[in-house]
Amino acid sequence: MKQENPPLFQSFRQAMAWIHTWFGLVLGFVLMAAFFFGALSVFDREIDRWSIPATRIEPQPMPSYERVLRPAFERMQPTPEAVDAVRPRVDGELPARFETVASWSAYTTHRDPVLALFAGYPVPNARDPDETIWAEATIDPRDGSLLPDDRLKLGSGFFYPMHYSLTLDWKNLGIWIVGFSALMMLVALVSGVVMHRKIFREIFTFRPGKGGLRSVLDLHNLTGVVALPFHFFFAFTGLVIFSATYFFPVGHTQLHDLHDLHAQVEATQTGLPHARAGVPGGLANVDAMVAEAQRRWQANGKAGDVGFLVLQHVGDANGYVSVYRAGTDRIALVGDGIHFKAATGELIREDPAATPVGRVAEFLTGLHLQHFRHWLLRWLYVLGGLAGAVCITTGFVFFVEKRKRQHAARGSQGARVVDALAVATVTGMVLAALGILVANRLLPEGLPARGDWERYAFWGTWLLALLHAAWRSAPVAQSRANPAWREQCWAIAAMAVAAVLLNWITTGDHLLRTLAAGYWPVAGVDLALLASAAIAASTARALGRRAAVAAPLASTEHPVHA
């Protein structure tokens, strides 16, 4: 009688355990970057000030357009690299200077000491009539002086994009990878809940004295369960925020004509022209328009900080000025835009209150992006992100520790490969972040393309960490611990202390000075680095003690034959 093959999974819970294990393992490497750099991004502006000493000033409000912004905008032009990038999509020559301005915009937050400027220019002879080339600049809002454009903002310009795009910009590839990982993370969270029937007991269960797999699994469950609402919410809202990107291929190819029609109808309904008129137009006093917008906000009981200023169709009869509120007084990300006719300063439109669905979207987006002024909640975000990183780390460790004896007995290298990748993903990622901080303080201030060299330091440090983890992973194939974990923890401690000392040596802003002055953006980064060094050193010592205890046992289990 023919025997039937047993089913792959004996129960629904076993199926959920398989999904949780393998989805968590394969995508955990991406999610680790999202969690870790997301935690750093909570204080991205503060890291910016640490990395660019010239910006170590107090945050500034949106400056005067007439006195500061207009001269800065008029100096802006696309970079040669931007011009070269658009050239293949143009039939004919490109101008030496772009005179027609599609838009000028300025952006700041309550934590920004500097001002980000953006300028868009229509591209003559472009195959796509909507083709626009962009220029960016960063200025000191006190006097409009331009900051060097090769200075990398480590927080907002590198760590933050790493959080949601892995800095893979081609075809938005990184956004797609992180988005898919977030979607599968929701699956892993649900399957994890199904696996643990006694989920409420997991919150209060941590037995570090048990040692081995038990304590690792307890920590994995604890960090996963305690921060479960945080993990679920941020995975979901991240998908919501980038939903337009995920649907863009369909909209751009299938619904292009409908999109253009919608833009025309919207322009008719709102009074905000979608296209240029082709007739020259003047520009009234923009500062007066900003003051009127602030007066209207305050009359409605809203804070009057300006976060975003946009001049659309500059120099054209259809030009208009939009003033958006910073919204630091509430969680929901609201703009409360007020729009004026550029030529006369006449009020065109005041954005109405959002619909119920719109208010939900504003709240979810604002809670994820945290532009509000609430420092305690920011620290809770950091702890939630780090809890996610610890959950993934312990998942890696549990996977390897559970299987390495079996793999060693079979002569398989699977556990060794996973362990090396885990080391590179966990401690290697931290080393890479410290590598770019150390490089930031070591590289000469006048070095051309300085930001590129800082990026090279980041990726080079991470590559070295991966090579080191792979080189030292041979003991894993013999069912022993990889010494790379301990060695890279010591490296983290040393580099974190070095970054603090280099900040002192190169800027003079040592901890005693910044703490006495109450300048927390720099003092906070230094204190975080020292705390990281202490945690890494204590972890390295604990791993060293565990390795010393395990060594005699391993020698008896694997005696050396003469």
C-alpha positions in Angstrom: 0.0 0.0 0.0 1.4 3.4 -1.0 2.2 5.6 1.9 1.1 9.2 1.6 3.6 12.0 2.1 3.1 13.8 5.5 1.9 17.4 5.2 4.6 20.1 5.4 2.9 21.7 8.4 1.0 19.7 11.1 -1.0 22.8 12.3 -1.8 26.4 11.5 0.6 27.5 14.2 3.5 25.6 12.6 2.7 27.3 9.3 2.8 30.7 11.0 6.1 29.7 12.7 7.6 28.9 9.3 6.5 32.2 7.9 7.7 34.1 10.9 11.2 32.4 10.8 12.0 32.7 7.1 10.4 36.0 6.3 12.1 37.4 9.4 15.5 36.0 8.4 15.5 37.0 4.8 14.0 40.5 5.2 15.5 41.1 8.7 18.6 42.5 7.1 16.6 45.3 5.5 14.3 45.8 8.5 17.4 46.2 10.7 18.5 49.1 8.6 15.0 50.6 8.7 14.8 50.4 12.5 18.3 51.5 13.3 18.5 54.4 10.9 14.9 55.3 11.7 15.9 55.6 15.4 18.8 57.9 14.4 16.5 59.9 12.1 14.4 61.0 15.1 17.3 63.4 15.9 18.5 63.9 12.3 18.7 67.7 12.6 20.8 67.4 15.8 23.2 65.0 14.0 23.4 67.6 11.2 24.6 70.2 13.6 27.2 67.9 15.1 28.5 67.0 11.6 28.5 70.6 10.3 30.0 72.9 12.9 29.1 76.0 10.9 25.5 75.3 11.6 25.8 75.1 15.4 23.5 78.1 16.0 20.0 78.3 17.4 17.1 77.4 15.1 15.9 80.3 13.1 12.4 81.3 11.8 11.6 81.7 8.1 13.5 84.9 7.2 12.4 87.9 5.1 11.9 87.1 1.5 12.9 90.6 0.3 16.1 90.8 2.4 17.3 87.2 2.5 15.4 84.8 0.2 15.1 86.7 -3.0 18.9 87.3 -3.4 19.6 83.6 -2.5 17.0 82.4 -5.1 18.4 84.6 -7.8 21.9 83.1 -7.3 20.6 79.5 -7.7 21.2 77.4 -10.8 21.2 73.7 -11.5 24.5 71.9 -11.0 26.4 70.6 -14.1 25.6 67.1 -12.9 21.9 67.8 -13.0 22.2 69.3 -16.5 24.1 66.3 -17.7 21.4 64.0 -16.3 18.6 65.7 -18.1 20.4 66.1 -21.4 19.5 62.7 -22.9 15.8 63.6 -22.6 16.2 66.9 -24.6 16.2 67.5 -28.4 18.6 70.3 -29.1 20.8 72.5 -26.9 20.4 73.4 -23.3 20.8 77.0 -22.2 24.0 78.1 -20.4 21.7 79.7 -17.8 18.1 78.8 -16.9 16.2 82.1 -16.7 12.6 80.9 -16.6 11.6 79.8 -13.0 8.9 77.3 -12.5 9.0 77.5 -8.7 11.0 78.8 -5.8 10.5 77.2 -2.3 12.0 77.4 1.2 11.6 74.9 3.9 12.5 74.9 7.6 11.4 73.3 10.9 11.5 74.3 14.6 14.8 72.3 14.9 16.5 73.7 11.8 19.2 76.4 12.2 19.7 76.5 8.4 17.3 76.9 5.5 16.8 74.5 2.6 16.0 76.2 -0.8 14.7 74.5 -3.9 14.3 76.0 -7.4 12.7 74.3 -10.4 13.2 75.4 -14.0 11.3 74.3 -17.2 13.7 72.5 -19.6 13.6 74.0 -23.1 13.3 71.4 -26.0 12.5 68.6 -23.6 10.5 65.7 -25.0 8.2 65.8 -22.0 6.7 69.3 -21.7 6.5 68.9 -18.0 10.2 68.2 -17.6 11.7 70.2 -14.8 15.3 70.5 -13.7 16.0 71.3 -10.0 18.5 73.1 -8.0 19.0 72.9 -4.2 20.9 75.1 -1.7 21.4 75.5 2.0 21.8 79.0 3.4 22.3 80.7 6.8 18.9 82.3 7.4 20.4 85.2 9.3 22.2 86.7 6.4 21.5 84.4 3.4 25.1 83.3 3.0 25.5 80.0 1.1 26.8 76.9 2.9 29.1 74.7 0.8 27.0 72.3 -1.3 29.5 69.4 -0.8 28.8 69.3 3.0 26.8 66.1 3.8 24.1 66.5 6.3 24.7 63.2 8.0 21.3 63.1 9.8 18.7 64.4 7.3 20.8 63.9 4.2 22.1 60.3 4.8 20.8 58.5 7.9 17.2 59.6 7.1 17.2 58.4 3.5 18.9 55.1 4.6 15.8 54.6 6.8 13.3 54.5 4.0 15.3 54.0 0.8 18.7 52.5 1.7 20.0 55.4 -0.5 19.2 53.2 -3.6 17.6 56.0 -5.7 17.6 54.3 -9.2 13.9 53.8 -10.1 13.1 54.2 -6.4 14.5 50.7 -5.9 15.3 51.2 -2.2 11.8 52.5 -1.5 10.3 49.4 -3.1 12.6 47.1 -1.2 11.9 48.7 2.2 8.2 48.9 1.3 8.0 45.2 0.5 9.9 44.4 3.7 7.5 46.5 5.7 4.6 44.7 4.2 6.1 41.3 5.1 6.9 42.7 8.5 3.2 43.1 9.1 2.8 39.4 8.2 5.7 38.5 10.5 4.1 40.4 13.4 0.7 38.7 12.9 2.4 35.3 12.6 4.4 36.0 15.7 1.3 36.7 17.7 -0.3 33.5 16.5 2.8 31.5 17.5 2.8 32.9 21.0 -0.6 31.9 22.5 0.4 33.3 25.9 1.4 36.6 24.5 0.6 38.6 27.6 2.9 36.4 29.7 5.7 37.2 27.3 5.6 40.8 28.3 6.8 40.0 31.8 9.1 37.0 31.0 12.8 37.6 30.8 15.2 35.1 32.3 18.8 36.3 31.7 20.1 33.8 34.2 18.8 30.9 32.1 21.6 31.4 29.6 21.7 30.0 26.1 18.7 30.0 23.8 16.2 30.6 26.6 17.4 34.1 27.5 17.8 35.0 23.8 14.3 33.9 23.0 12.9 35.7 26.0 14.5 39.0 24.9 13.3 38.5 21.4 9.7 38.0 22.6 9.9 40.8 25.2 11.1 43.4 22.7 8.7 42.2 20.1 5.6 42.2 22.3 6.3 45.4 24.3 6.8 47.4 21.2 4.3 45.5 19.0 1.9 48.5 18.6 4.9 50.7 17.7 6.2 48.2 15.1 2.8 47.6 13.6 1.9 51.3 13.4 5.2 52.4 11.8 5.2 49.6 9.2 1.6 50.4 8.2 2.0 54.2 8.1 5.3 53.9 6.2 3.4 52.1 3.5 0.7 54.8 3.6 3.2 57.6 3.2 4.8 56.0 0.1 1.5 54.7 -1.4 1.8 57.3 -4.2 5.2 56.0 -5.1 3.9 52.4 -5.2 1.0 53.4 -7.4 2.9 55.8 -9.6 3.8 53.2 -12.4 0.1 52.5 -12.8 -0.9 56.2 -12.7 1.9 57.4 -14.9 1.3 54.8 -17.7 -2.4 54.0 -17.4 -3.9 57.1 -15.9 -1.7 59.9 -17.3 -4.5 61.7 -19.2 -6.8 61.4 -16.3 -4.2 62.9 -14.0 -3.8 65.9 -16.3 -7.5 66.4 -16.4 -7.7 66.2 -12.7 -5.0 68.9 -12.4 -7.0 71.2 -14.7 -10.2 70.7 -12.8 -8.4 71.3 -9.5 -6.9 74.5 -10.8 -10.4 75.7 -11.8 -11.9 74.8 -8.5 -9.1 76.3 -6.3 -8.1 79.2 -8.4 -4.4 78.1 -8.4 -3.2 78.0 -12.0 -1.8 74.7 -13.1 0.3 76.1 -16.0 2.0 79.4 -16.9 0.1 82.0 -18.9 3.1 82.9 -21.0 2.6 86.6 -20.1 5.1 88.4 -17.8 3.8 89.3 -14.4 5.2 91.2 -11.4 5.7 90.2 -7.8 4.2 92.1 -4.9 5.7 92.2 -1.4 6.0 88.6 -0.3 6.8 89.5 3.3 3.4 91.3 3.5 1.7 88.1 2.2 3.5 86.0 4.9 2.4 88.5 7.6 -1.2 88.3 6.4 -1.1 84.4 6.5 0.3 84.5 10.0 -2.5 87.0 11.0 -5.1 84.6 9.6 -3.7 81.6 11.4 -3.5 83.4 14.7 -7.1 84.6 14.3 -8.1 80.9 14.1 -6.1 80.0 17.2 -3.2 78.4 15.4 0.5 78.9 15.8 2.0 81.2 13.2 5.3 79.6 12.4 6.0 79.4 8.7 7.4 76.1 7.6 7.1 76.1 3.8 7.1 79.1 1.4 6.4 78.4 -2.3 6.4 80.8 -5.2 4.8 79.1 -8.2 5.2 80.3 -11.9 7.7 83.0 -10.9 7.6 86.1 -13.2 4.4 85.0 -14.9 0.9 86.4 -14.9 -0.4 83.1 -13.4 2.2 83.3 -10.5 1.0 82.8 -7.0 2.5 82.5 -3.5 1.7 79.8 -1.0 2.4 80.0 2.7 2.2 76.9 4.8 2.2 76.6 8.5 4.9 74.6 10.3 2.3 72.9 12.5 4.7 72.2 15.4 1.8 72.6 17.9 0.0 69.4 16.8 0.7 65.8 15.9 -1.2 65.9 12.6 0.9 67.0 9.7 -1.1 70.0 8.5 -0.2 72.7 6.1 -3.1 75.2 6.5 -2.0 76.7 3.2 -2.9 80.3 2.4 -2.4 81.4 -1.3 -2.0 84.8 -2.8 -1.8 86.2 -6.3 1.8 87.0 -6.9 1.4 90.2 -8.8 -1.0 91.9 -6.4 -0.8 90.1 -3.1 -4.6 89.5 -3.3 -5.9 86.4 -1.4 -6.8 83.6 -3.7 -7.6 80.8 -1.4 -7.4 79.6 2.2 -7.2 75.8 2.4 -10.4 74.5 4.0 -10.4 72.0 6.9 -9.7 68.4 5.8 -12.3 65.8 5.4 -12.6 63.1 8.0 -10.5 60.8 5.8 -8.0 63.5 5.2 -7.7 64.2 9.0 -6.9 60.6 9.6 -4.3 60.7 6.9 -2.8 63.9 8.4 -2.7 62.3 11.8 -1.1 59.1 10.7 1.5 60.9 8.6 2.3 63.4 11.3 2.7 60.7 13.9 5.2 58.9 11.7 7.2 61.9 10.6 7.1 63.6 14.0 7.4 67.2 13.0 5.7 68.3 16.2 7.5 69.8 19.3 7.4 67.0 21.8 10.8 65.7 23.1 9.6 62.9 25.4 7.7 61.4 22.5 10.8 61.6 20.3 12.7 59.6 22.9 10.0 57.0 23.0 10.4 56.7 19.2 14.1 56.1 19.6 13.4 53.4 22.2 10.8 51.8 20.0 13.2 51.8 17.0 16.0 50.3 19.1 13.6 47.7 20.5 12.9 46.7 17.0 16.6 46.4 16.2 17.1 44.3 19.4 14.2 42.1 18.4 15.7 41.4 15.0 19.2 40.9 16.4 18.0 38.3 18.9 16.0 36.6 16.1 19.3 36.3 14.1 21.1 34.9 17.2 18.4 32.4 18.0 18.3 31.2 14.4 22.0 30.5 14.4 22.3 29.1 17.9 19.4 26.7 17.3 20.9 25.2 14.2 24.6 25.4 14.4 25.1 22.1 16.1 23.0 20.3 13.5 24.8 22.1 10.7 28.2 21.3 12.3 27.2 17.6 12.5 26.3 17.6 8.8 29.2 19.7 7.7 26.8 22.4 6.5 28.0 26.0 6.2 24.5 27.5 6.5 24.7 28.7 10.1 28.1 30.2 9.4 26.9 32.2 6.5 23.8 33.5 8.4 25.9 34.4 11.4 28.5 36.3 9.3 25.7 38.3 7.7 24.1 38.9 11.1 27.3 40.3 12.5 27.7 42.6 9.5 24.1 43.7 9.7 24.1 44.4 13.5 27.5 45.4 14.8 28.7 46.2 11.2 25.9 48.7 10.7 26.8 50.5 13.9 30.4 50.5 12.9 29.5 52.0 9.5 27.5 54.8 11.2 30.5 55.5 13.5 32.8 55.4 10.6 31.1 58.2 8.8 31.1 60.3 12.0 34.8 59.7 12.5 35.5 60.5 8.9 33.4 63.7 9.2 35.7 65.0 11.9 39.0 63.8 10.3 38.5 64.9 6.7 39.9 68.4 5.9 37.2 71.1 5.8 38.3 72.3 2.3 38.4 68.8 0.7 36.6 68.9 -2.6 33.5 66.6 -2.7 33.9 66.1 1.0 30.4 64.5 1.3 31.3 61.8 -1.2 34.4 60.9 0.9 32.2 60.6 4.0 29.9 58.2 2.1 32.9 56.2 1.0 33.9 55.9 4.6 30.5 54.6 5.6 30.3 51.9 2.9 34.0 51.0 3.3 33.7 50.5 7.0 30.6 48.3 6.5 32.4 46.3 3.9 35.4 45.8 6.2 33.0 44.7 8.9 31.4 42.1 6.6 34.8 40.7 5.5 35.9 40.6 9.2 32.7 38.7 10.2 33.2 36.2 7.4 36.9 35.7 8.1 36.3 35.1 11.8 33.2 32.9 11.3 35.0 29.5 11.1 34.1 28.5 14.7 30.4 28.7 13.9 30.9 25.7 11.6 32.3 23.8 14.6 29.2 24.8 16.8 31.1 27.6 18.6 30.5 31.3 18.8 31.8 33.7 16.2 34.5 35.9 17.9 33.6 38.7 15.5 30.6 39.7 17.7 33.0 40.4 20.6 35.7 42.1 18.5 33.3 44.4 16.7 31.7 45.4 20.0 35.1 46.5 21.2 35.6 48.4 17.9 32.3 50.1 18.4 33.3 51.2 21.9 36.7 52.6 20.6 35.2 54.4 17.6 32.4 56.0 19.6 34.9 57.4 22.1 37.1 58.5 19.2 34.2 60.4 17.6 33.6 62.3 20.8 37.3 63.2 21.2 37.6 64.2 17.6 34.6 66.5 17.9 36.4 68.1 20.9 39.8 68.4 19.1 38.4 69.8 15.8 35.8 72.2 17.1 36.6 72.8 20.8 33.0 71.9 21.7 33.7 69.4 24.4 31.0 68.1 26.7 31.7 70.4 29.6 31.3 73.4 27.3 28.1 72.2 25.5 26.5 71.0 28.7 27.3 74.3 30.5 25.8 76.2 27.5 22.8 74.0 27.4 23.5 73.3 23.7 21.8 69.9 23.6 22.1 69.1 19.9 25.8 68.6 20.2 26.0 67.5 23.8 23.2 65.0 23.2 25.1 63.3 20.3 28.3 63.1 22.3 26.4 61.6 25.3 24.7 59.1 23.0 28.1 58.1 21.6 29.5 57.6 25.1 26.5 55.6 26.2 26.9 53.4 23.1 30.5 52.9 23.9 29.6 51.8 27.4 27.0 49.4 26.2 29.3 47.9 23.5 32.1 47.5 26.0 29.9 45.8 28.6 28.5 43.5 25.8 32.0 42.7 24.6 33.1 41.8 28.2 30.0 39.5 28.7 30.7 37.8 25.4 34.3 37.3 26.4 33.3 35.7 29.7 30.9 33.4 27.9 33.6 32.4 25.4 36.0 31.7 28.2 33.4 29.3 29.8 32.6 27.7 26.5 36.2 27.0 25.5 36.9 24.1 27.9 33.6 22.5 27.0 34.3 22.7 23.3 37.7 21.2 23.7 36.2 18.1 25.5 33.5 17.8 22.9 36.0 18.0 20.0 39.2 16.5 21.3 42.3 16.9 19.3 43.7 13.6 17.9 47.4 13.1 17.6 
